[in-house]
Amino acid sequence: MSGAPTREVARRVFADEFNDATHTFKESDEERAPVYVLLPTGARANRIFIVGTLTETEDVGEDSEYWQGRVVDPNGDPFFVYAGQYQPEAASMLRELEAPAYVAITGKPRTYETDDGNVNVSVRPESITQVDADTRDRWVVETAEQTLDRIEAFEADTNEYARMVESEYDLPLDRYRESVVSALESLQDDPNAGNSGADDRDAAGTESESADDAETEPEPQP
């Protein structure tokens, strides 16, 4: 039996829920125990998989390169991605990609407290891949399904993370249902939405291994 550590499942989540996931916790006292964010729909996440439109990139580093990317989901809500010297391949992608472009990102959630006491959530990328519109569209459908599955399981007595949500957050589940509806409607309104194309699991990694005003998502250049 292999002693290699098992990678966490990369969860699919829309940006509004991700940005609301400000509570972090460990499930072990071990020094290298994974840190999780608590998703408001009642699940933990140590890794996430997102696909959206890269709208901006900027080197915000002072002494060395530290790249910020802004990735917008179909609802116009942003994920913020940061990569520096410890994520050289991801930093190189942010440096070289020309926005707007569809990207698939697997990474770890990171939280930090601002000077005014707010908690912001960002992504530390493990990988960034440029993808096509079909891959983005499939991610929207799969993320909608997974979000609804989490909401449906929220009331289960055995869902310890839902009980944690009730003690840590004061956020209505309906807002995430509305995000699902809005995201799916965006596919109906998008003339470029398609149903074919290569499987996007390679962009996400092997899954089994485990706040700003919304704006209209711009159309990437082909």
C-alpha positions in Angstrom: 0.0 0.0 0.0 1.4 3.3 -1.0 2.3 5.8 1.7 2.0 8.8 -0.7 -0.4 11.4 0.5 -3.8 11.6 -1.2 -4.7 14.8 -3.0 -7.8 16.6 -2.0 -10.8 16.7 -4.4 -10.7 20.0 -6.4 -14.2 21.4 -5.7 -16.1 23.4 -8.3 -17.6 26.6 -6.9 -18.9 29.9 -8.3 -17.1 33.0 -7.4 -19.7 34.5 -5.1 -19.7 31.5 -2.8 -16.0 31.2 -2.9 -15.6 34.9 -1.9 -18.0 34.2 1.0 -15.9 31.3 2.2 -13.9 33.3 4.8 -13.8 30.7 7.6 -10.7 28.4 7.7 -10.0 25.4 9.8 -7.9 22.3 10.3 -9.2 18.8 11.2 -5.9 17.7 12.8 -3.3 19.2 15.2 -0.5 17.9 12.9 1.8 20.7 11.7 1.2 19.8 8.0 -2.5 19.1 8.3 -4.4 20.6 5.4 -6.2 24.0 5.8 -9.8 24.1 4.6 -12.1 26.9 3.8 -15.7 26.4 4.7 -18.0 26.7 1.7 -21.4 28.4 2.7 -23.3 25.6 1.0 -22.0 23.1 3.6 -18.7 21.5 2.4 -15.0 21.9 3.1 -12.5 22.8 0.3 -8.7 22.5 0.3 -8.5 22.7 -3.5 -10.8 24.2 -6.1 -11.2 24.0 -9.9 -12.5 27.1 -11.7 -13.0 28.1 -15.3 -13.7 31.6 -16.4 -12.5 34.6 -18.3 -9.1 36.1 -17.4 -9.9 39.8 -17.6 -6.8 41.4 -16.1 -3.2 40.6 -15.1 -0.8 42.7 -13.2 2.6 42.3 -11.6 2.0 43.6 -8.1 5.3 42.5 -6.6 7.8 44.9 -5.1 11.1 43.0 -4.9 10.2 40.2 -7.2 7.5 39.2 -9.6 4.2 38.5 -8.0 1.3 38.2 -10.5 -2.3 39.0 -9.8 -5.0 37.6 -12.2 -8.7 38.5 -12.2 -10.9 35.7 -13.4 -14.6 36.4 -13.9 -17.3 33.7 -13.8 -20.4 33.7 -15.9 -22.2 35.8 -13.3 -19.6 38.6 -13.6 -18.2 37.8 -10.1 -14.4 37.7 -9.8 -11.9 35.2 -8.5 -8.5 36.7 -7.6 -5.5 34.6 -8.4 -1.9 35.2 -7.1 1.3 33.5 -8.2 4.9 34.3 -7.5 8.3 32.6 -7.3 6.9 29.5 -5.6 4.4 29.0 -8.4 6.7 29.6 -11.4 4.6 27.9 -14.1 1.4 29.7 -13.0 3.2 33.0 -12.7 4.6 32.5 -16.2 1.1 31.9 -17.6 -0.2 35.0 -16.0 2.7 36.9 -17.4 2.2 35.6 -21.0 -1.6 35.3 -21.4 -3.3 38.1 -23.2 -6.6 39.0 -21.6 -9.4 38.3 -22.2 -8.9 34.6 -22.4 -10.7 31.5 -21.0 -8.6 29.8 -18.4 -9.0 26.7 -16.2 -7.3 26.9 -12.8 -6.7 24.3 -10.1 -5.5 25.8 -6.9 -5.8 26.3 -3.1 -7.9 28.8 -1.4 -6.1 31.4 0.7 -7.6 33.9 3.1 -6.1 37.2 4.4 -7.4 39.9 6.7 -7.4 43.5 5.4 -6.5 46.5 7.5 -10.2 47.2 8.1 -10.8 43.8 9.4 -12.5 42.2 6.3 -11.4 38.8 5.2 -10.6 38.4 1.5 -10.3 35.0 -0.3 -8.0 34.3 -3.2 -6.6 31.4 -5.2 -3.0 30.2 -5.1 -2.8 28.3 -8.4 -1.3 24.9 -8.9 -1.9 25.1 -12.6 -3.3 27.5 -15.2 -4.4 26.3 -18.6 -5.9 28.3 -21.5 -9.1 26.5 -22.6 -12.0 27.0 -25.1 -15.6 28.1 -24.7 -16.9 24.5 -24.6 -14.7 23.7 -21.5 -16.0 26.8 -19.8 -19.6 25.9 -20.6 -19.2 22.3 -19.2 -17.6 23.8 -16.1 -20.7 26.0 -15.6 -23.0 23.0 -15.8 -20.9 20.8 -13.6 -20.5 23.6 -11.0 -24.2 24.3 -11.0 -24.9 20.6 -10.4 -22.4 20.3 -7.6 -23.6 23.5 -5.9 -27.2 22.3 -6.0 -26.1 18.9 -4.6 -24.4 20.7 -1.7 -27.5 22.7 -1.0 -29.7 19.6 -1.2 -27.5 17.9 1.4 -27.4 20.9 3.7 -30.2 19.8 6.0 -28.9 16.3 6.5 -28.2 15.5 10.2 -24.9 13.9 9.3 -23.6 17.0 7.5 -21.2 18.4 10.0 -20.0 21.1 7.7 -23.5 22.5 7.3 -23.8 22.7 11.1 -20.5 24.6 11.1 -21.8 27.0 8.4 -24.8 27.7 10.7 -22.5 28.7 13.5 -19.9 30.6 11.4 -22.0 32.4 8.7 -25.2 34.3 8.4 -25.7 33.7 4.7 -29.0 32.6 3.0 -28.6 29.5 0.8 -31.0 31.1 -1.7 -28.3 33.4 -2.9 -26.3 30.5 -4.2 -29.4 28.9 -5.9 -29.8 32.3 -7.6 -26.2 32.1 -8.8 -26.8 28.7 -10.3 -29.9 29.9 -12.2 -28.0 33.0 -13.4 -25.0 31.0 -14.6 -27.2 28.5 -16.5 -29.2 31.3 -18.0 -25.9 32.9 -19.2 -25.3 29.8 -21.3 -28.7 30.2 -23.0 -27.9 33.8 -23.8 -24.4 33.0 -25.1 -24.4 32.4 -28.9 -21.0 30.8 -28.6 -22.1 28.2 -26.0 -21.4 24.7 -27.2 -21.7 21.1 -26.2 -18.7 19.5 -27.8 -14.9 19.6 -27.2 -12.2 17.7 -25.3 -12.8 16.6 -21.7 -11.7 19.3 -19.3 -10.6 16.9 -16.5 -7.0 17.2 -17.6 -7.1 20.9 -17.0 -8.4 20.3 -13.5 -6.0 17.6 -12.6 -7.2 14.1 -11.7 -10.2 15.0 -9.6 -10.4 11.7 -7.7 -6.9 12.3 -6.5 -7.4 14.2 -4.4 -15.5 41.5 -3.8 -16.3 43.7 -6.0 -19.4 44.8 -8.1 -20.5 42.2 -10.6 -19.9 43.0 -14.3 -20.7 41.4 -17.6 -18.3 38.7 -18.6 -16.3 39.9 -21.6 -15.9 37.6 -24.6 -12.3 36.3 -25.0 -10.5 36.6 -28.3 -10.4 33.3 -30.2 
